[in-house]
Amino acid sequence: MKKLVLLPLLFLSLQAHAAEREWVPYKKLVEDLRIDKFYALPAAERERLNLFISIKPNNPAYKPSDVVLTAVKGSERQPLPALSPDFRMALVPNPALLSDDTKIMTSLPKGEKSKVSMIATTTLPDGTQWPYASVMGNVARMNQAIKKMAGALSMFAPSVKSVVFKFAKPAQLSVDGKVYATDDKNQITLKPESGWLKQNPSIVASERPFEAELSEE
């Protein structure tokens, strides 16, 4: 599945000293991926939208727990959030670290590279039945957020096209009598339908998805 990427994927080489090596300046990571722009949006414009950094080593032998990242500014050290089992991190920019001399150190050896991208999800309402617009309307909301994050580069920014519902096992979604079944990855991909956004029927799930990802596909 194609991931949401606000800028081209970064292939970052790892360098520095001993068991801990310099990876990338904290400010560069935040500003290149425009994470600061996302959190600068009014809370109402970010409602039900979640943004994650995916940091995945090119070497498949590494596990998420092998990737330990620490922000270092002079003698001050601040561990960044641990990567999730799917190599994700929710990074809320710390203004105190947004200086040119703050570096992110990595535990990975010299020469190892990682693919860095952005992943967006939408928070689902409680239960297994939701108003259509409360879920699928977040495709447009995310696209508006992307445009504001990109600023003058908005014409080159990607756009979200669908919601990918991810289940732990085979499941179904139904909308106004139409039934959708999971694929071989236990996922269902829906694109917003203008008629349903206006009518706002219910989306009914046979079981609750563990995630609803906003996808470019």
N, CA, C and O of each residue as an XYZ file, in Angstrom:
868
protein
N       0.828     -1.182      0.000
C       0.000      0.000      0.000
C       0.873      1.246      0.000
O       1.855      1.323      0.738
N       0.518      2.208     -0.818
C       1.286      3.440     -0.876
C       1.005      4.281      0.352
O      -0.156      4.477      0.710
N       2.039      4.781      1.005
C       1.894      5.565      2.213
C       1.827      7.043      1.877
O       2.313      7.495      0.841
N       1.211      7.775      2.786
C       1.148      9.216      2.647
C       2.534      9.801      2.856
O       3.155      9.575      3.895
N       3.022     10.555      1.872
C       4.350     11.150      1.962
C       4.220     12.636      1.663
O       3.859     13.011      0.548
N       4.509     13.484      2.639
C       4.365     14.914      2.438
C       5.505     15.475      1.589
O       5.312     16.444      0.855
N       6.658     14.890      1.683
C       7.804     15.212      0.848
C       8.349     13.885      0.333
O       7.957     12.839      0.850
N       9.238     13.880     -0.666
C       9.805     12.611     -1.124
C      10.401     11.848      0.034
O      10.884     12.447      0.994
N      10.373     10.532     -0.046
C      10.936      9.704      1.002
C      12.371     10.086      1.276
O      13.145     10.357      0.358
N      12.714     10.105      2.542
C      14.072     10.452      2.925
C      14.854      9.176      3.157
O      14.422      8.314      3.921
N      15.993      9.047      2.508
C      16.886      7.931      2.771
C      18.067      8.524      3.536
O      18.988      9.107      2.963
N      17.997      8.348      4.851
C      18.926      9.031      5.732
C      20.039      8.099      6.166
O      19.769      7.050      6.750
N      21.299      8.462      5.891
C      22.420      7.666      6.353
C      22.681      7.972      7.807
O      22.397      9.075      8.274
N      23.214      7.013      8.522
C      23.449      7.142      9.943
C      24.940      7.276     10.189
O      25.746      6.526      9.638
N      25.299      8.249     11.030
C      26.693      8.508     11.276
C      26.885      9.021     12.685
O      25.914      9.462     13.299
N      28.099      8.987     13.232
C      28.510      9.590     14.497
C      29.511      8.746     15.223
O      30.481      8.309     14.604
N      29.338      8.482     16.527
C      30.413      7.849     17.279
C      29.902      6.703     18.129
O      28.728      6.656     18.498
N      30.806      5.775     18.433
C      30.564      4.666     19.354
C      29.268      3.946     19.031
O      28.937      3.749     17.862
N      28.502      3.535     20.107
C      27.283      2.761     19.907
C      26.127      3.656     19.495
O      25.093      3.169     19.036
N      26.295      4.952     19.657
C      25.240      5.896     19.303
C      25.769      6.828     18.224
O      26.871      7.367     18.330
N      24.960      7.008     17.179
C      25.441      7.783     16.047
C      24.471      8.903     15.688
O      23.264      8.801     15.911
N      25.026      9.969     15.130
C      24.185     11.085     14.706
C      23.380     10.675     13.488
O      23.913     10.099     12.539
N      22.089     10.980     13.524
C      21.207     10.585     12.426
C      20.820     11.792     11.579
O      21.163     11.864     10.399
N      20.105     12.740     12.184
C      19.619     13.907     11.439
C      19.316     15.010     12.456
O      18.948     14.699     13.589
N      19.457     16.279     12.092
C      19.062     17.352     13.003
C      17.560     17.283     13.314
O      16.743     17.052     12.422
N      17.216     17.484     14.568
C      15.810     17.429     14.990
C      14.971     18.415     14.172
O      13.893     18.067     13.689
N      15.466     19.631     14.022
C      14.724     20.671     13.310
C      14.482     20.271     11.858
O      13.401     20.505     11.318
N      15.486     19.668     11.231
C      15.354     19.261      9.832
C      14.274     18.201      9.668
O      13.466     18.276      8.743
N      14.255     17.216     10.559
C      13.242     16.167     10.467
C      11.842     16.756     10.606
O      10.946     16.436      9.825
N      11.663     17.615     11.600
C      10.351     18.217     11.853
C       9.914     19.099     10.687
O       8.775     19.010     10.228
N      10.824     19.950     10.211
C      10.442     20.906      9.173
C      10.338     20.264      7.791
O       9.459     20.627      7.009
N      11.218     19.320      7.481
C      11.134     18.665      6.173
C       9.831     17.892      6.024
O       9.238     17.877      4.945
N       9.387     17.256      7.091
C       8.136     16.499      7.048
C       6.931     17.364      7.421
O       5.790     16.904      7.372
N       7.193     18.619      7.795
C       6.148     19.602      8.096
C       5.243     19.160      9.241
O       4.051     19.464      9.267
N       5.828     18.448     10.171
C       5.065     18.026     11.343
C       4.623     19.237     12.159
O       3.527     19.263     12.719
N       5.507     20.246     12.213
C       5.178     21.454     12.967
C       3.969     22.159     12.376
O       3.168     22.739     13.110
N       3.828     22.117     11.056
C       2.688     22.760     10.406
C       1.381     22.048     10.752
O       0.336     22.682     10.903
N       1.454     20.730     10.874
C       0.251     19.967     11.232
C      -0.239     20.365     12.619
O      -1.422     20.647     12.805
N       0.669     20.388     13.591
C       0.256     20.699     14.957
C      -0.021     22.186     15.169
O      -0.555     22.578     16.206
N       0.340     23.014     14.186
C       0.005     24.429     14.256
C      -1.423     24.699     13.784
O      -1.957     25.784     14.013
N      -2.040     23.719     13.128
C      -3.429     23.871     12.689
C      -4.357     23.945     13.899
O      -4.069     23.339     14.931
N      -5.454     24.672     13.789
C      -6.428     24.680     14.887
C      -6.885     23.259     15.218
O      -7.009     22.415     14.330
N      -7.130     23.008     16.491
C      -7.515     21.662     16.925
C      -8.727     21.139     16.157
O      -8.808     19.946     15.863
N      -9.658     22.015     15.834
C     -10.875     21.582     15.124
C     -10.546     21.048     13.738
O     -11.252     20.174     13.236
N      -9.490     21.555     13.110
C      -9.113     21.110     11.777
C      -8.335     19.793     11.813
O      -8.184     19.121     10.793
N      -7.849     19.439     12.990
C      -7.117     18.180     13.148
C      -7.968     17.110     13.832
O      -7.484     16.016     14.123
N      -9.229     17.429     14.085
C     -10.098     16.489     14.806
C     -10.197     15.161     14.056
O     -10.485     15.126     12.860
N      -9.956     14.088     14.775
C      -9.992     12.712     14.251
C      -8.878     12.405     13.252
O      -8.908     11.356     12.610
N      -7.900     13.292     13.107
C      -6.764     13.037     12.231
C      -5.534     12.744     13.075
O      -5.265     13.440     14.054
N      -4.790     11.716     12.695
C      -3.574     11.342     13.416
C      -2.440     11.229     12.410
O      -2.606     10.669     11.326
N      -1.289     11.767     12.782
C      -0.139     11.742     11.890
C       1.015     11.019     12.573
O       1.342     11.309     13.724
N       1.630     10.080     11.861
C       2.741      9.293     12.397
C       3.934      9.371     11.452
O       3.776      9.521     10.240
N       5.128      9.267     12.025
C       6.333      9.095     11.220
C       6.620      7.603     11.164
O       6.630      6.924     12.191
N       6.848      7.107      9.982
C       7.298      5.724      9.814
C       8.804      5.752      9.585
O       9.280      6.381      8.639
N       9.551      5.076     10.445
C      11.011      5.015     10.330
C      11.389      3.541     10.243
O      11.464      2.848     11.257
N      11.622      3.076      9.031
C      11.850      1.655      8.826
C      13.223      1.405      8.218
O      13.491      1.848      7.101
N      14.099      0.701      8.938
C      15.424      0.394      8.394
C      15.310     -0.399      7.098
O      14.445     -1.264      6.956
N      16.195     -0.092      6.158
C      16.216     -0.863      4.913
C      16.583     -2.319      5.161
O      16.164     -3.209      4.420
N      17.366     -2.556      6.204
C      17.779     -3.911      6.571
C      16.637     -4.587      7.343
O      16.335     -4.175      8.463
N      15.999     -5.611      6.773
C      14.838     -6.237      7.422
C      15.183     -6.997      8.698
O      14.283     -7.444      9.410
N      16.468     -7.150      8.996
C      16.850     -7.869     10.214
C      16.563     -7.051     11.473
O      16.487     -7.603     12.571
N      16.402     -5.732     11.313
C      16.177     -4.889     12.475
C      14.714     -4.900     12.907
O      13.802     -4.858     12.082
N      14.520     -4.958     14.208
C      13.186     -4.867     14.798
C      12.968     -3.430     15.280
O      13.933     -2.684     15.450
N      11.715     -3.038     15.501
C      11.467     -1.680     16.008
C      12.239     -1.371     17.291
O      12.706     -0.249     17.486
N      12.369     -2.357     18.152
C      13.074     -2.132     19.418
C      14.565     -1.881     19.222
O      15.237     -1.389     20.128
N      15.087     -2.220     18.035
C      16.500     -1.979     17.741
C      16.767     -0.509     17.414
O      17.908     -0.050     17.456
N      15.710      0.213     17.091
C      15.855      1.609     16.677
C      15.525      2.509     17.870
O      14.358      2.753     18.176
N      16.556      2.988     18.524
C      16.394      3.877     19.679
C      16.880      5.261     19.266
O      18.038      5.426     18.881
N      16.002      6.248     19.346
C      16.315      7.604     18.910
C      16.298      8.553     20.099
O      15.406      8.492     20.945
N      17.293      9.431     20.153
C      17.427     10.364     21.265
C      17.768     11.749     20.732
O      18.685     11.900     19.925
N      17.029     12.759     21.182
C      17.338     14.142     20.827
C      18.392     14.654     21.802
O      18.231     14.553     23.018
N      19.478     15.207     21.248
C      20.582     15.685     22.081
C      20.850     17.153     21.772
O      21.074     17.534     20.623
N      20.823     17.966     22.822
C      21.122     19.391     22.696
C      22.121     19.734     23.789
O      21.755     19.866     24.957
N      23.380     19.877     23.406
C      24.425     20.086     24.399
C      24.525     18.875     25.300
O      24.732     17.757     24.830
N      24.378     19.099     26.596
C      24.428     18.003     27.564
C      23.045     17.434     27.861
O      22.918     16.478     28.627
N      22.005     18.015     27.260
C      20.634     17.559     27.504
C      20.280     16.435     26.537
O      20.594     16.494     25.348
N      19.628     15.423     27.065
C      19.215     14.284     26.262
C      17.739     14.006     26.517
O      17.289     13.984     27.663
N      16.990     13.795     25.435
C      15.566     13.485     25.557
C      15.218     12.343     24.622
O      15.246     12.517     23.403
N      14.887     11.170     25.170
C      14.509     10.046     24.302
C      13.248     10.384     23.495
O      12.302     10.969     24.023
N      13.248     10.016     22.237
C      12.043     10.164     21.431
C      11.143      8.955     21.678
O      11.619      7.927     22.159
N       9.858      9.058     21.360
C       8.959      7.924     21.594
C       9.465      6.644     20.925
O       9.995      6.676     19.814
N       9.295      5.537     21.610
C       9.700      4.240     21.045
C       8.856      3.929     19.810
O       7.683      4.297     19.744
N       9.448      3.259     18.846
C       8.703      2.868     17.651
C       7.697      1.773     18.003
O       7.971      0.894     18.820
N       6.552      1.844     17.381
C       5.523      0.828     17.567
C       5.934     -0.445     16.841
O       6.933     -0.434     16.122
N       5.200     -1.543     17.004
C       5.534     -2.782     16.289
C       5.564     -2.626     14.771
O       6.190     -3.436     14.087
N       4.899     -1.600     14.227
C       4.939     -1.366     12.781
C       5.836     -0.175     12.425
O       5.630      0.483     11.405
N       6.836      0.097     13.280
C       7.872      1.105     13.022
C       7.322      2.531     12.961
O       7.835      3.357     12.207
N       6.304      2.822     13.733
C       5.726      4.170     13.728
C       6.035      4.927     15.013
O       6.296      4.351     16.069
N       5.990      6.260     14.864
C       6.178      7.133     16.008
C       5.257      8.341     15.853
O       5.185      8.945     14.783
N       4.555      8.686     16.930
C       3.788      9.929     16.953
C       4.681     10.981     17.594
O       4.909     10.960     18.804
N       5.181     11.894     16.783
C       6.131     12.894     17.271
C       5.478     14.269     17.287
O       5.215     14.856     16.237
N       5.220     14.777     18.490
C       4.721     16.139     18.643
C       5.941     17.035     18.846
O       6.665     16.857     19.825
N       6.191     17.993     17.951
C       7.406     18.805     18.044
C       7.549     19.504     19.393
O       6.588     20.055     19.930
N       8.759     19.470     19.924
C       9.080     20.154     21.175
C       9.774     21.468     20.823
O      10.893     21.445     20.310
N       9.137     22.621     21.085
C       9.746     23.908     20.708
C      11.144     24.099     21.282
O      11.978     24.768     20.672
N      11.406     23.517     22.451
C      12.719     23.677     23.085
C      13.822     22.976     22.303
O      15.002     23.278     22.482
N      13.441     22.041     21.437
C      14.432     21.283     20.666
C      14.573     21.779     19.232
O      15.435     21.304     18.493
N      13.728     22.736     18.834
C      13.746     23.218     17.453
C      14.837     24.264     17.249
O      14.559     25.402     16.868
N      16.051     23.873     17.503
C      17.205     24.744     17.285
C      18.196     24.020     16.389
O      18.167     22.794     16.278
N      19.070     24.783     15.754
C      19.995     24.195     14.788
C      20.994     23.233     15.412
O      21.594     22.420     14.709
N      21.180     23.317     16.736
C      22.197     22.469     17.372
C      21.634     21.223     18.034
O      22.362     20.511     18.726
N      20.342     20.944     17.833
C      19.744     19.724     18.386
C      19.850     18.605     17.361
O      19.357     18.735     16.241
N      20.487     17.517     17.738
C      20.672     16.382     16.842
C      19.864     15.184     17.331
O      19.638     15.022     18.531
N      19.441     14.365     16.407
C      18.821     13.090     16.774
C      19.889     12.012     16.611
O      20.473     11.845     15.540
N      20.122     11.297     17.687
C      21.094     10.205     17.674
C      20.346      8.885     17.505
O      19.221      8.737     17.981
N      20.968      7.939     16.834
C      20.351      6.640     16.610
C      21.233      5.522     17.153
O      22.451      5.667     17.258
N      20.612      4.432     17.486
C      21.338      3.256     17.974
C      21.822      2.363     16.840
O      22.605      1.443     17.075
N      21.372      2.618     15.617
C      21.744      1.753     14.500
C      23.195      2.004     14.070
O      23.681      3.129     14.188
N      23.882      0.988     13.580
C      25.292      1.120     13.194
C      25.500      2.067     12.010
O      24.575      2.367     11.256
N      26.711      2.513     11.878
C      27.092      3.378     10.775
C      26.852      2.662      9.445
O      27.121      1.468      9.308
N      26.346      3.406      8.484
C      26.112      2.838      7.161
C      24.705      2.322      6.954
O      24.287      2.130      5.811
N      23.954      2.089      8.032
C      22.574      1.626      7.883
C      21.693      2.797      7.452
O      21.898      3.932      7.883
N      20.724      2.513      6.608
C      19.814      3.548      6.128
C      18.373      3.194      6.510
O      18.024      2.027      6.689
N      17.558      4.228      6.629
C      16.153      4.030      6.968
C      15.272      4.797      6.003
O      15.638      5.873      5.532
N      14.113      4.237      5.715
C      13.123      4.925      4.898
C      12.166      5.652      5.829
O      11.576      5.049      6.726
N      12.020      6.944      5.611
C      11.177      7.766      6.477
C       9.984      8.261      5.669
O      10.159      8.815      4.583
N       8.785      8.071      6.181
C       7.588      8.538      5.498
C       6.547      8.924      6.527
O       6.727      8.699      7.724
N       5.460      9.505      6.054
C       4.368      9.897      6.932
C       3.164      8.987      6.701
O       2.871      8.599      5.570
N       2.484      8.660      7.773
C       1.269      7.848      7.707
C       0.172      8.590      8.457
O       0.373      9.035      9.587
N      -0.973      8.718      7.832
C      -2.112      9.383      8.465
C      -3.226      8.380      8.703
O      -3.469      7.504      7.872
N      -3.892      8.506      9.820
C      -5.050      7.668     10.117
C      -6.187      8.561     10.598
O      -5.985      9.729     10.931
N      -7.368      7.994     10.626
C      -8.498      8.705     11.208
C      -9.038      7.897     12.376
O      -9.140      6.672     12.302
N      -9.380      8.581     13.438
C      -9.958      7.930     14.610
C     -11.430      7.638     14.334
O     -12.172      8.528     13.918
N     -11.846      6.416     14.559
C     -13.236      6.030     14.326
C     -14.089      6.333     15.565
O     -13.600      6.248     16.691
N     -15.353      6.685     15.355
C     -16.249      6.809     16.509
C     -16.350      5.468     17.238
O     -15.963      4.435     16.693
N     -16.859      5.483     18.446
C     -16.994      4.253     19.226
C     -17.921      3.255     18.530
O     -18.758      3.622     17.705
N     -17.746      1.998     18.888
C     -18.647      0.961     18.413
C     -18.318      0.458     17.020
O     -17.200      0.620     16.529
N     -19.313     -0.154     16.393
C     -19.129     -0.738     15.056
C     -20.111     -0.166     14.040
O     -20.280     -0.725     12.957
N     -20.754      0.937     14.381
C     -21.677      1.599     13.458
C     -21.448      3.104     13.556
O     -21.525      3.686     14.638
N     -21.162      3.735     12.394
C     -20.799      5.146     12.427
C     -21.477      5.906     11.279
O     -21.676      5.336     10.206
N     -21.832      7.168     11.482
C     -22.339      7.975     10.367
C     -21.278      8.077      9.275
O     -20.107      8.324      9.562
N     -21.679      7.892      8.056
C     -20.752      7.851      6.925
C     -19.843      9.076      6.888
O     -18.626      8.949      6.752
N     -20.433     10.254      7.009
C     -19.653     11.482      6.877
C     -18.635     11.651      8.000
O     -17.603     12.294      7.806
N     -18.911     11.083      9.167
C     -17.987     11.234     10.298
C     -16.691     10.480     10.067
O     -15.678     10.759     10.709
N     -16.726      9.519      9.145
C     -15.513      8.745      8.817
C     -14.965      9.172      7.458
O     -13.815      9.600      7.356
N     -15.778      9.057      6.426
C     -15.291      9.311      5.072
C     -15.055     10.798      4.816
O     -14.297     11.153      3.913
N     -15.683     11.657      5.584
C     -15.437     13.093      5.450
C     -14.033     13.484      5.853
O     -13.580     14.586      5.542
N     -13.336     12.592      6.544
C     -11.972     12.902      6.974
C     -10.959     12.820      5.832
O      -9.825     13.275      5.979
N     -11.358     12.247      4.702
C     -10.499     12.277      3.521
C     -10.317     13.732      3.082
O      -9.191     14.182      2.867
N     -11.416     14.457      2.951
C     -11.342     15.870      2.557
C     -10.658     16.703      3.640
O      -9.888     17.614      3.339
N     -10.946     16.383      4.896
C     -10.324     17.134      5.991
C      -8.804     16.977      5.967
O      -8.078     17.947      6.184
N      -8.316     15.756      5.704
C      -6.881     15.535      5.648
C      -6.271     16.265      4.458
O      -5.167     16.801      4.556
N      -6.981     16.289      3.340
C      -6.453     16.991      2.171
C      -6.341     18.488      2.416
O      -5.398     19.127      1.950
N      -7.292     19.043      3.141
C      -7.204     20.457      3.501
C      -6.010     20.700      4.411
O      -5.308     21.702      4.271
N      -5.782     19.781      5.342
C      -4.641     19.905      6.244
C      -3.332     19.823      5.464
O      -2.400     20.583      5.727
N      -3.263     18.898      4.503
C      -2.044     18.740      3.700
C      -1.742     20.028      2.937
O      -0.590     20.456      2.874
N      -2.763     20.642      2.362
C      -2.549     21.877      1.603
C      -2.000     22.977      2.497
O      -1.100     23.715      2.096
N      -2.533     23.089      3.696
C      -2.054     24.123      4.606
C      -0.647     23.808      5.101
O       0.163     24.713      5.297
N      -0.360     22.539      5.299
C       0.988     22.142      5.715
C       2.010     22.426      4.615
O       3.137     22.833      4.896
N       1.610     22.209      3.369
C       2.531     22.387      2.246
C       2.742     23.850      1.905
O       3.786     24.209      1.359
N       1.769     24.706      2.215
C       1.903     26.128      1.944
C       2.062     26.411      0.463
O       1.234     26.005     -0.352
N       3.150     27.122      0.115
C       3.389     27.510     -1.274
C       3.618     26.308     -2.184
O       3.517     26.417     -3.406
N       3.926     25.162     -1.582
C       4.158     23.948     -2.370
C       2.904     23.081     -2.470
O       2.984     21.913     -2.851
N       1.755     23.644     -2.130
C       0.530     22.845     -2.071
C       0.170     22.198     -3.404
O      -0.442     21.130     -3.431
N       0.547     22.842     -4.514
C       0.212     22.257     -5.817
C       0.993     20.978     -6.079
O       0.622     20.190     -6.949
N       2.080     20.764     -5.327
C       2.876     19.555     -5.498
C       2.586     18.516     -4.416
O       3.132     17.413     -4.440
N       1.733     18.875     -3.480
C       1.459     17.980     -2.352
C       0.593     16.804     -2.797
O      -0.213     16.943     -3.716
N       0.751     15.655     -2.157
C      -0.086     14.497     -2.486
C      -1.491     14.707     -1.948
O      -1.745     15.662     -1.213
N      -2.384     13.834     -2.306
C      -3.744     13.914     -1.786
C      -4.217     12.545     -1.343
O      -3.846     11.521     -1.916
N      -5.036     12.552     -0.319
C      -5.631     11.317      0.194
C      -6.856     10.991     -0.645
O      -7.621     11.883     -1.012
N      -7.040      9.719     -0.945
C      -8.166      9.323     -1.795
C      -9.109      8.320     -1.125
O     -10.253      8.171     -1.553
N      -8.644      7.636     -0.085
C      -9.473      6.573      0.471
C      -9.189      6.345      1.953
O      -8.217      6.851      2.514
N     -10.068      5.569      2.557
C      -9.876      5.092      3.929
C      -9.701      3.581      3.859
O     -10.531      2.877      3.285
N      -8.621      3.093      4.445
C      -8.348      1.656      4.473
C      -8.662      1.136      5.872
O      -7.971      1.464      6.837
N      -9.700      0.330      5.968
C     -10.103     -0.247      7.251
C      -9.347     -1.560      7.441
O      -9.408     -2.446      6.589
N      -8.644     -1.679      8.551
C      -7.804     -2.852      8.792
C      -8.388     -3.677      9.939
O      -8.677     -3.155     11.015
N      -8.553     -4.967      9.684
C      -9.159     -5.875     10.649
C      -8.170     -6.962     11.059
O      -7.209     -7.254     10.347
N      -8.426     -7.545     12.208
C      -7.583     -8.642     12.694
C      -7.930     -9.957     12.012
O      -7.138    -10.899     12.043
N      -9.097    -10.029     11.401
C      -9.541    -11.244     10.723
C     -10.549    -10.859      9.655
O     -10.947     -9.695      9.601
N     -10.982    -11.782      8.802
C     -11.957    -11.441      7.772
C     -13.193    -10.767      8.365
O     -13.704    -11.169      9.411
N     -13.656     -9.736      7.670
C     -14.784     -8.953      8.180
C     -15.522     -8.319      7.010
O     -15.122     -8.456      5.854
N     -16.607     -7.624      7.334
C     -17.403     -6.946      6.316
C     -17.798     -5.554      6.802
O     -17.915     -5.299      8.001
N     -17.999     -4.664      5.833
C     -18.601     -3.355      6.068
C     -19.819     -3.255      5.174
O     -19.799     -3.735      4.040
N     -20.870     -2.644      5.665
C     -22.044     -2.421      4.824
C     -22.438     -0.949      4.893
O     -22.387     -0.318      5.948
N     -22.835     -0.420      3.724
C     -23.268      0.971      3.619
C     -24.518      1.011      2.761
O     -24.476      0.686      1.574
N     -25.618      1.407      3.354
C     -26.870      1.569      2.608
C     -27.197      0.331      1.779
O     -27.626      0.444      0.630
N     -26.994     -0.842      2.357
C     -27.327     -2.094      1.700
C     -26.208     -2.690      0.863
O     -26.320     -3.835      0.426
N     -25.132     -1.947      0.625
C     -24.000     -2.464     -0.146
C     -22.983     -3.043      0.821
O     -22.617     -2.404      1.807
N     -22.526     -4.262      0.534
C     -21.624     -4.969      1.443
C     -20.230     -5.071      0.837
O     -20.072     -5.401     -0.339
N     -19.224     -4.783      1.655
C     -17.824     -4.882      1.244
C     -17.135     -5.909      2.133
O     -17.309     -5.902      3.351
N     -16.356     -6.787      1.521
C     -15.635     -7.824      2.272
C     -14.132     -7.537      2.249
O     -13.620     -6.896      1.331
N     -13.455     -8.016      3.258
C     -12.004     -7.823      3.345
C     -11.272     -8.581      2.243
O     -11.754     -9.587      1.724
N     -10.083     -8.060      1.900
C      -9.224     -8.727      0.930
C      -8.317     -9.719      1.650
O      -8.549    -10.042      2.815
N      -7.290    -10.201      0.962
C      -6.428    -11.207      1.568
C      -5.535    -10.646      2.681
O      -4.848    -11.401      3.368
N      -5.547     -9.315      2.857
C      -4.813     -8.681      3.961
C      -5.753     -8.288      5.100
O      -5.353     -7.595      6.035
N      -6.997     -8.735      5.015
C      -8.021     -8.373      6.008
C      -8.250     -6.865      6.032
O      -8.373     -6.253      7.093
N      -8.303     -6.277      4.826
C      -8.513     -4.841      4.699
C      -9.660     -4.551      3.740
O      -9.937     -5.321      2.821
N     -10.316     -3.422      3.977
C     -11.361     -2.934      3.077
C     -11.034     -1.483      2.764
O     -10.864     -0.672      3.675
N     -10.942     -1.149      1.470
C     -10.624      0.210      1.048
C     -11.873      0.863      0.466
O     -12.473      0.346     -0.476
N     -12.258      2.001      1.034
C     -13.425      2.740      0.546
C     -13.015      4.148      0.139
O     -12.264      4.816      0.850
N     -13.516      4.596     -1.017
C     -13.345      5.983     -1.427
C     -14.643      6.738     -1.147
O     -15.727      6.171     -1.284
N     -14.549      8.000     -0.759
C     -15.769      8.756     -0.455
C     -16.713      8.842     -1.652
O     -16.285      9.087     -2.780
N     -17.981      8.640     -1.390
C     -19.026      8.787     -2.401
C     -19.802     10.056     -2.079
O     -20.336     10.193     -0.978
N     -19.871     10.992     -3.037
C     -20.499     12.293     -2.773
C     -21.956     12.157     -2.333
O     -22.425     12.893     -1.464
N     -22.660     11.209     -2.942
C     -24.060     11.011     -2.565
C     -24.210     10.565     -1.124
O     -25.080     11.057     -0.406
N     -23.383      9.652     -0.706
C     -23.441      9.165      0.672
C     -22.954     10.215      1.666
O     -23.424     10.262      2.803
N     -22.011     11.060      1.241
C     -21.588     12.134      2.139
C     -22.756     13.069      2.436
O     -22.860     13.609      3.537
N     -23.652     13.262      1.435
C     -24.821     14.116      1.645
C     -25.912     13.382      2.425
O     -26.498     13.942      3.352
N     -26.186     12.128      2.049
C     -27.243     11.356      2.705
C     -26.829     10.916      4.107
O     -27.663     10.810      5.006
N     -25.549     10.664      4.279
C     -24.968     10.250      5.558
C     -25.607      8.988      6.141
O     -26.092      9.007      7.273
N     -25.610      7.885      5.370
C     -26.099      6.618      5.932
C     -25.087      6.092      6.952
O     -24.024      6.683      7.144
N     -25.420      4.997      7.589
C     -24.499      4.397      8.561
C     -23.530      3.443      7.860
O     -23.891      2.753      6.907
N     -22.305      3.422      8.350
C     -21.357      2.359      8.001
C     -21.448      1.342      9.126
O     -21.250      1.680     10.293
N     -21.745      0.109      8.781
C     -21.895     -0.935      9.801
C     -20.796     -1.970      9.593
O     -20.659     -2.529      8.505
N     -20.018     -2.219     10.633
C     -18.908     -3.181     10.565
C     -19.277     -4.454     11.300
O     -19.906     -4.410     12.357
N     -18.882     -5.591     10.737
C     -19.150     -6.863     11.407
C     -18.306     -6.989     12.673
O     -18.671     -7.713     13.600
N     -17.188     -6.288     12.705
C     -16.386     -6.165     13.921
C     -15.577     -4.880     13.797
O     -15.427     -4.343     12.699
N     -15.063     -4.389     14.904
C     -14.384     -3.106     14.881
C     -12.983     -3.242     14.275
O     -12.217     -4.113     14.687
N     -12.642     -2.389     13.299
C     -11.273     -2.407     12.748
C     -10.282     -1.940     13.819
O     -10.642     -1.185     14.722
N      -9.043     -2.393     13.707
C      -8.044     -1.905     14.650
C      -7.410     -0.611     14.154
O      -6.709      0.068     14.905
N      -7.662     -0.258     12.851
C      -7.124      0.992     12.330
C      -7.872      1.383     11.069
O      -8.374      0.535     10.332
N      -7.935      2.702     10.835
C      -8.479      3.250      9.596
C      -7.441      4.209      9.024
O      -7.318      5.347      9.477
N      -6.700      3.742      8.031
C      -5.607      4.545      7.468
C      -6.099      5.376      6.301
O      -6.909      4.917      5.495
N      -5.606      6.598      6.217
C      -5.906      7.476      5.081
C      -4.834      7.243      4.025
O      -3.645      7.421      4.287
N      -5.258      6.846      2.841
C      -4.312      6.395      1.808
C      -4.391      7.255      0.556
O      -5.431      7.832      0.241
N      -3.262      7.328     -0.153
C      -3.207      8.032     -1.430
C      -3.828      7.209     -2.559
O      -4.081      7.745     -3.638
N      -4.073      5.939     -2.334
C      -4.571      5.080     -3.400
C      -6.093      4.958     -3.347
O      -6.686      4.268     -4.176
